[in-house]
Amino acid sequence: MRVTGGTAKGTRLKTLARRSIRPTTSVVRHAIFSLLENRATDWRRVLDLYAGSGALGIEALSRRAEWVDFVDHRKSCCDIIRTNLAKIGELHRAHVYCCSVSRAIDFLSNHYDVVFLDPPYSDSWAGNSLMSLAESDLLGENATIVLCHANRFPLEANYDGLHLVTQRRYGDTFIFIYHKEVQL
């Protein structure tokens, strides 16, 4: 798996064995960042939940993000993310939290411009994660949430101020992009 754009374009990223995680393919990552470049006005601070190898957050750092927080509950994934960050020379612009997503949503205190959610396809709790994010103070004004998931579990168009703005399909991967409603 390689970084698809930006300053680290072409860098090969380390991943776990395919049976352990489902890395987001380069086609899907390229599509996500094309959509983001057309929608997200600001993406200085990024949160990568269910980070796995860290490919989405690393892609964001390579393109123009100033800071990325990575969250994964598996120590093996956290170690791989740190290895990949060192490989692209970006350890100083990121932090890796080795804990559950629900715990991270409870204790993180930053405001994020872009949040990536890439849970396992067998995880039926993607909607709950969206609701937890919507109810948290983690989303900055005009935040964009990108959810990669299978379409096996129905998602709502709205989650407490988050609105679905686009949905795309790439094989069995669906990309759902939500936008935080601006509070007036």
The 8 nearest C-alpha neighbors of each residue, nearest first, counted from 0:
[[1, 12, 11, 2, 25, 13, 24, 14],
 [2, 0, 11, 10, 9, 12, 3, 25],
 [1, 3, 8, 9, 10, 4, 58, 7],
 [4, 2, 8, 1, 9, 29, 25, 58],
 [5, 3, 8, 2, 62, 7, 61, 6],
 [4, 6, 62, 61, 8, 7, 3, 58],
 [5, 7, 61, 8, 62, 4, 60, 63],
 [6, 8, 61, 5, 10, 87, 9, 2],
 [9, 7, 4, 2, 3, 5, 6, 10],
 [8, 10, 2, 1, 3, 11, 7, 4],
 [11, 9, 1, 2, 8, 7, 12, 87],
 [10, 12, 1, 0, 9, 2, 13, 83],
 [13, 11, 0, 1, 83, 10, 14, 2],
 [12, 14, 83, 79, 11, 52, 15, 0],
 [15, 13, 52, 12, 16, 79, 22, 0],
 [16, 14, 19, 17, 20, 13, 52, 76],
 [15, 17, 18, 19, 14, 20, 21, 13],
 [18, 16, 19, 20, 21, 15, 22, 14],
 [17, 19, 16, 20, 21, 15, 22, 14],
 [20, 18, 17, 16, 15, 21, 14, 51],
 [21, 19, 17, 18, 22, 15, 51, 16],
 [20, 22, 17, 23, 19, 119, 18, 51],
 [23, 21, 24, 20, 51, 52, 14, 17],
 [22, 24, 27, 21, 28, 25, 54, 55],
 [25, 23, 27, 26, 22, 28, 0, 29],
 [24, 26, 28, 27, 29, 3, 23, 0],
 [27, 25, 29, 24, 28, 30, 169, 23],
 [26, 28, 30, 24, 29, 25, 31, 23],
 [29, 27, 25, 31, 30, 26, 24, 32],
 [28, 30, 26, 32, 27, 31, 25, 33],
 [31, 29, 27, 33, 28, 32, 34, 26],
 [32, 30, 28, 34, 33, 29, 27, 35],
 [31, 33, 35, 34, 29, 30, 36, 28],
 [32, 34, 30, 36, 35, 31, 29, 37],
 [33, 35, 31, 37, 32, 36, 30, 38],
 [36, 34, 32, 38, 39, 37, 33, 31],
 [35, 37, 33, 34, 38, 32, 39, 40],
 [36, 38, 34, 35, 39, 33, 40, 32],
 [39, 37, 35, 36, 34, 40, 143, 33],
 [40, 38, 35, 41, 36, 143, 37, 42],
 [39, 41, 38, 42, 36, 141, 37, 35],
 [42, 40, 39, 43, 112, 113, 142, 141],
 [41, 43, 112, 44, 113, 64, 45, 39],
 [42, 44, 64, 65, 41, 66, 112, 45],
 [45, 43, 111, 66, 112, 42, 67, 65],
 [44, 46, 67, 113, 111, 114, 112, 66],
 [45, 47, 114, 68, 67, 69, 115, 48],
 [46, 48, 115, 69, 50, 56, 114, 70],
 [49, 47, 70, 50, 116, 115, 69, 46],
 [50, 48, 71, 118, 117, 51, 70, 116],
 [49, 51, 53, 48, 47, 71, 70, 69],
 [52, 50, 76, 53, 49, 71, 20, 22],
 [53, 51, 80, 14, 54, 76, 79, 50],
 [54, 52, 50, 80, 51, 56, 55, 57],
 [53, 55, 57, 52, 56, 58, 2, 23],
 [56, 54, 58, 57, 53, 59, 28, 47],
 [55, 57, 59, 58, 53, 47, 54, 67],
 [58, 56, 60, 54, 59, 55, 53, 61],
 [57, 59, 61, 55, 56, 60, 54, 2],
 [60, 58, 56, 62, 57, 64, 61, 63],
 [61, 59, 64, 57, 62, 58, 63, 56],
 [60, 62, 5, 58, 6, 7, 59, 63],
 [61, 63, 5, 59, 60, 58, 4, 64],
 [64, 62, 60, 61, 59, 65, 43, 42],
 [63, 65, 43, 60, 59, 66, 42, 44],
 [64, 66, 43, 44, 63, 60, 92, 67],
 [65, 67, 92, 44, 93, 64, 45, 43],
 [68, 66, 45, 93, 46, 44, 56, 69],
 [67, 69, 46, 94, 93, 95, 47, 45],
 [68, 70, 95, 47, 50, 96, 46, 94],
 [71, 69, 96, 48, 50, 49, 97, 95],
 [70, 72, 49, 97, 50, 73, 98, 99],
 [71, 73, 98, 99, 97, 74, 70, 100],
 [74, 72, 76, 75, 71, 77, 97, 98],
 [73, 75, 77, 76, 78, 97, 72, 71],
 [74, 76, 78, 73, 77, 79, 15, 80],
 [77, 75, 79, 51, 73, 78, 74, 52],
 [76, 78, 74, 80, 79, 75, 97, 81],
 [79, 77, 81, 75, 76, 80, 74, 82],
 [80, 78, 82, 76, 81, 77, 52, 83],
 [79, 81, 83, 77, 53, 52, 82, 78],
 [82, 80, 84, 78, 79, 83, 85, 77],
 [83, 81, 79, 85, 80, 84, 86, 78],
 [82, 84, 86, 80, 85, 81, 12, 79],
 [85, 83, 81, 89, 90, 86, 87, 82],
 [84, 86, 88, 82, 83, 87, 90, 89],
 [85, 87, 83, 84, 88, 82, 89, 12],
 [86, 88, 84, 85, 89, 7, 83, 10],
 [89, 87, 85, 86, 84, 90, 91, 83],
 [88, 90, 84, 91, 92, 87, 85, 93],
 [91, 89, 84, 92, 85, 93, 88, 81],
 [90, 92, 89, 93, 88, 94, 66, 84],
 [93, 91, 66, 89, 90, 65, 67, 94],
 [94, 92, 67, 66, 68, 90, 91, 95],
 [93, 95, 68, 69, 96, 67, 92, 90],
 [94, 96, 69, 68, 70, 97, 77, 93],
 [97, 95, 70, 98, 69, 94, 71, 68],
 [96, 98, 72, 71, 70, 77, 74, 95],
 [99, 97, 72, 71, 96, 70, 100, 102],
 [98, 100, 72, 102, 101, 71, 103, 97],
 [99, 101, 103, 102, 104, 48, 70, 98],
 [102, 100, 104, 103, 99, 105, 128, 131],
 [101, 103, 105, 99, 100, 104, 106, 98],
 [104, 102, 100, 105, 106, 101, 107, 99],
 [103, 105, 101, 102, 106, 107, 100, 132],
 [104, 106, 102, 103, 107, 101, 135, 108],
 [107, 105, 103, 104, 108, 102, 101, 109],
 [108, 106, 103, 104, 109, 105, 137, 102],
 [107, 109, 106, 137, 110, 136, 105, 104],
 [110, 108, 137, 107, 111, 136, 138, 44],
 [109, 111, 137, 139, 138, 108, 112, 136],
 [112, 110, 44, 138, 139, 45, 113, 137],
 [111, 113, 142, 42, 44, 139, 45, 41],
 [114, 112, 143, 45, 111, 142, 42, 144],
 [115, 113, 46, 144, 45, 47, 145, 143],
 [114, 116, 47, 145, 48, 144, 146, 46],
 [117, 115, 146, 48, 118, 145, 49, 147],
 [116, 118, 147, 49, 146, 115, 148, 48],
 [119, 117, 49, 116, 120, 122, 148, 125],
 [118, 120, 122, 121, 117, 21, 148, 20],
 [121, 119, 122, 149, 148, 118, 123, 151],
 [120, 122, 119, 123, 118, 149, 151, 124],
 [123, 121, 119, 120, 124, 118, 125, 152],
 [122, 124, 125, 152, 121, 126, 120, 151],
 [123, 125, 127, 126, 122, 128, 152, 118],
 [126, 124, 128, 127, 123, 129, 122, 118],
 [127, 125, 129, 128, 124, 154, 130, 155],
 [128, 126, 130, 124, 129, 125, 131, 132],
 [127, 129, 131, 125, 126, 130, 132, 124],
 [130, 128, 126, 132, 127, 131, 133, 125],
 [129, 131, 133, 127, 132, 128, 158, 134],
 [132, 130, 128, 134, 129, 133, 127, 135],
 [131, 133, 135, 129, 130, 134, 128, 137],
 [132, 134, 130, 131, 135, 159, 129, 161],
 [133, 135, 131, 132, 130, 159, 136, 160],
 [136, 134, 132, 137, 133, 131, 104, 138],
 [135, 137, 138, 134, 110, 108, 132, 139],
 [138, 136, 110, 135, 109, 111, 108, 139],
 [139, 137, 111, 110, 142, 136, 112, 140],
 [138, 140, 110, 111, 142, 112, 141, 137],
 [139, 141, 142, 181, 138, 179, 112, 182],
 [140, 142, 179, 181, 139, 143, 178, 180],
 [143, 141, 112, 139, 179, 140, 138, 113],
 [142, 144, 178, 113, 177, 112, 39, 179],
 [145, 143, 114, 177, 176, 113, 115, 178],
 [144, 146, 176, 115, 175, 116, 114, 177],
 [145, 147, 116, 175, 174, 117, 115, 148],
 [148, 146, 174, 117, 173, 116, 175, 172],
 [147, 149, 173, 172, 120, 146, 150, 117],
 [150, 148, 172, 151, 120, 173, 171, 147],
 [149, 151, 152, 173, 148, 153, 172, 171],
 [152, 150, 149, 153, 120, 123, 148, 121],
 [151, 153, 150, 123, 154, 149, 125, 126],
 [154, 152, 151, 150, 155, 126, 123, 125],
 [155, 153, 126, 152, 156, 125, 150, 157],
 [154, 156, 157, 153, 158, 126, 163, 162],
 [155, 157, 163, 162, 154, 158, 161, 164],
 [158, 156, 162, 161, 155, 163, 159, 160],
 [157, 159, 161, 130, 160, 133, 162, 129],
 [158, 160, 161, 133, 157, 134, 130, 162],
 [161, 159, 180, 158, 179, 162, 133, 157],
 [162, 160, 179, 158, 157, 178, 159, 177],
 [163, 161, 157, 177, 178, 156, 164, 160],
 [162, 164, 177, 156, 176, 165, 157, 178],
 [165, 163, 177, 176, 162, 178, 166, 175],
 [166, 164, 176, 163, 175, 167, 177, 174],
 [165, 167, 175, 174, 176, 173, 168, 164],
 [168, 166, 174, 173, 175, 169, 165, 172],
 [167, 169, 173, 172, 170, 174, 166, 171],
 [170, 168, 172, 171, 173, 27, 167, 174],
 [171, 169, 172, 168, 173, 27, 149, 167],
 [170, 172, 149, 169, 173, 168, 150, 148],
 [173, 171, 169, 149, 170, 148, 168, 147],
 [174, 172, 168, 148, 167, 147, 149, 169],
 [173, 175, 147, 167, 166, 146, 168, 176],
 [174, 176, 166, 146, 145, 165, 173, 147],
 [177, 175, 145, 165, 144, 164, 163, 166],
 [178, 176, 163, 144, 162, 164, 143, 161],
 [177, 179, 143, 162, 161, 142, 144, 180],
 [180, 178, 161, 142, 141, 160, 181, 143],
 [179, 181, 160, 161, 182, 178, 141, 162],
 [180, 182, 141, 179, 140, 183, 160, 178],
 [181, 183, 180, 140, 160, 179, 141, 139],
 [182, 181, 180, 140, 141, 160, 179, 139]]
